[in-house]
Amino acid sequence: MNVRMVNVRCMNKACKRRTFNLPVKGISKLSRSTDRLRSEAIAGIVQDNSSLPRISARLRRSFNTTGSKSTIQRWIEKEADKYQFKDIVPKLGFSGILCLDEYWPRRSNTCELISSDRLTYRILYIENIPHHWYEYAENHLKQLKGFGINPKAIIFDMWQPYPHTAEKVFPDALIQYDYFHVIKRVLYHLRRCLGNYMETLKEQNKKDLYRILWYNRFNIMKNTQDRTIQQNFSISYINDRFKDTVGYNMIT
């Protein structure tokens, strides 16, 4: 892209620079892109909820430029530095249902606490913490309260600091464990009970019943809506075989 520059002469005789260039509207000094190009990239990320590779491909297609993902990321970070969380969070339109979760990468020594809106699926605030301690979770919730977030209900997993700190910072909010982790824990204990019952059958030398449960151990824990016709037939057969046994209620 060619840009027309305007050179002017300095009338001050004491100035060492005899001529200088006038600033061009829409182009910053020493910038390799125009303000319009950067605003188009940032708007695509925010409004269209697009990814960095898609925005990069869009710029190459529409503006015939070679904008890379790292370049667009620098534009976004530079633009985001102009704002503060206390000004951004109130404009996100919080629905009143808050979700709390943590992300701990395997190769990292720190954890990310993530707060999001359950109904709009918007991330409200992310904070890096060094440990799974109560004080970090409490400070995180206090930060949200300082941003104007007053949830009616809070949903989180079974991490120990969550219930205590949530009741302390937001005493009027409804506390809810997410169903994914609840079902996960229920299935974990059911598998342990089934395994202990199978070991009991093995000790009692009831190998025929042990083999039936062994070959159908996954079908027993499977959701009834996801079972095939053959699997439902196998479960019916198991119910008939274990009808008069101790493990009938557990299997059914």
Residue pairs with C-beta under 8 A, 6 or more apart in sequence:
3 24
3 27
5 21
5 22
5 24
6 21
6 22
7 19
7 20
7 21
7 22
8 19
8 20
8 21
8 22
9 18
9 19
10 17
10 18
10 19
10 20
23 29
26 34
26 35
26 36
27 34
27 35
28 35
33 65
33 67
33 71
33 75
37 59
37 63
37 65
37 67
38 75
38 79
40 59
40 62
40 63
41 55
41 59
41 67
41 72
41 75
41 76
42 75
42 76
42 79
44 50
44 54
44 55
44 58
45 52
45 55
45 72
45 76
50 58
52 69
52 72
52 73
53 69
55 67
55 72
56 67
56 68
56 69
56 72
59 65
59 67
59 72
60 66
60 67
85 125
85 143
85 147
86 146
86 147
86 148
89 124
89 125
89 144
89 147
89 148
89 149
90 147
90 148
92 117
92 120
92 122
92 124
93 120
94 117
94 124
94 148
94 149
94 151
95 117
95 118
95 119
95 120
96 151
96 152
96 153
97 117
97 118
97 119
97 151
97 152
97 153
97 155
98 115
98 116
98 117
98 118
98 124
98 144
98 149
98 151
98 153
98 154
98 155
98 173
99 115
99 116
99 117
99 118
99 154
99 155
99 156
99 178
100 113
100 114
100 115
100 154
100 155
100 156
100 162
100 166
101 113
101 114
101 116
101 156
101 157
102 111
102 112
102 113
102 114
102 132
102 159
103 111
103 112
103 114
104 111
104 112
109 130
110 128
110 129
110 130
111 128
111 129
111 130
111 131
111 132
112 126
112 127
112 128
112 129
113 126
113 127
113 128
113 129
113 136
113 137
113 140
114 123
114 125
114 126
115 123
115 124
115 125
115 126
115 140
115 144
115 149
116 122
116 123
116 124
117 124
118 153
118 155
124 144
124 147
124 149
125 140
125 143
125 144
125 147
127 136
127 140
127 143
129 136
129 137
129 140
130 136
132 159
132 161
133 161
134 161
134 164
134 165
136 161
137 159
137 161
137 162
137 165
138 161
138 165
138 168
138 169
141 165
141 166
141 169
141 170
142 169
145 169
145 170
150 170
151 170
151 173
152 173
152 174
153 173
153 174
153 175
153 176
154 162
154 166
154 170
154 173
154 174
154 175
154 176
155 176
155 177
155 178
156 162
156 163
156 166
156 176
156 177
156 178
157 177
157 178
157 180
157 181
158 177
158 181
158 185
163 175
166 173
166 175
167 175
187 221
190 221
190 250
191 221
193 250
194 213
194 217
194 220
194 221
194 247
194 250
194 251
197 213
197 246
197 247
197 250
198 210
198 213
198 214
198 217
201 207
201 209
201 210
201 213
202 210
209 241
209 242
209 245
212 237
212 238
212 241
213 220
213 238
213 251
216 234
216 235
216 238
219 227
219 231
219 234
219 235
220 235
220 238
220 251
222 231
224 232
227 235
238 251
239 248
239 251
239 252
242 248
242 251
